Amino acid sequence: MDIEIRFEKELNRSAAYDGDKVIGLCEYEIADGKWVITHTETDPAYGGRGIAKKLVLCVKEAADAADVIVIPICSYAVKILG
């Protein structure tokens, strides 16, 4: 089973897909030119695979590439990004 992580700028999120099924999300809002991570979740059936961490890091990498500051307020993103 291959899980694909995609950055979906038009939806302000990164998403994990198992085929066509979305199994995880890391969502952000744009405030004052910064990306504020507000929510991260993964389908419990896919837990323990590090998917949520990959989703947060995907948003962070896209922000870094765009030279944008990331502010994590989602408790999981705070844990990952410190």
BELVENHU-V809927 format. One record per residue. N is the residue number from 0. PHI is phi in radians with two decimals (* if undefined). OMEGA is omega as a letter, one per 20 degrees, with the letter a starting at -180 (none if undefined). D_LAST is the distance of its C-alpha to the last C-alpha in whole Angstrom. Layout:
# BELVENHU-V809927
n: <N/N>
phi: <PHI/PHI>
omega: <OMEGA/OMEGA>
d_last: <D_LAST/D_LAST>
This chain:
# BELVENHU-V809927
n: <0/1/2/3/4/5/6/7/8/9/10/11/12/13/14/15/16/17/18/19/20/21/22/23/24/25/26/27/28/29/30/31/32/33/34/35/36/37/38/39/40/41/42/43/44/45/46/47/48/49/50/51/52/53/54/55/56/57/58/59/60/61/62/63/64/65/66/67/68/69/70/71/72/73/74/75/76/77/78/79/80/81>
phi: <*/-1.68/-1.73/-1.87/-1.77/-2.17/-1.60/-2.07/-0.97/-1.14/-1.89/0.93/-2.87/-1.95/-2.43/-1.84/-2.14/-1.96/1.19/-1.64/-1.59/-1.34/-2.06/-2.95/-2.50/-2.31/-1.83/-2.40/-1.99/-1.79/-2.41/0.95/1.37/-1.86/-1.71/-1.85/-1.30/-1.86/-2.80/-2.38/-2.65/-2.36/-0.95/-0.96/-1.16/-1.92/-1.11/1.38/-1.91/1.34/-1.16/-1.04/-1.08/-1.09/-1.14/-1.10/-1.15/-1.10/-1.11/-1.07/-1.12/-1.13/-1.14/-1.06/-1.12/-1.61/1.00/-2.05/-1.38/-1.87/-2.09/-1.46/-2.05/-1.12/-1.02/-1.21/-1.12/-1.06/-1.07/-1.34/-1.66/1.16>
omega: <r/r/r/r/a/r/a/a/a/r/a/a/r/a/r/a/r/a/r/a/r/a/r/a/r/a/r/r/r/a/r/r/r/r/a/r/a/a/r/r/r/r/a/r/a/a/r/a/r/a/a/r/r/r/r/a/r/r/a/r/r/r/r/r/r/a/a/r/r/r/r/r/r/a/r/r/r/a/a/a/r/none>
d_last: <31/29/25/25/22/23/21/23/23/26/24/21/19/19/21/22/26/28/31/32/30/26/24/21/19/16/17/16/18/19/19/21/20/16/15/14/12/14/15/15/18/20/23/24/26/24/21/20/20/17/18/15/12/15/15/12/12/15/15/12/15/18/16/16/19/20/19/17/14/11/10/8/10/11/10/10/8/5/5/6/4/0>
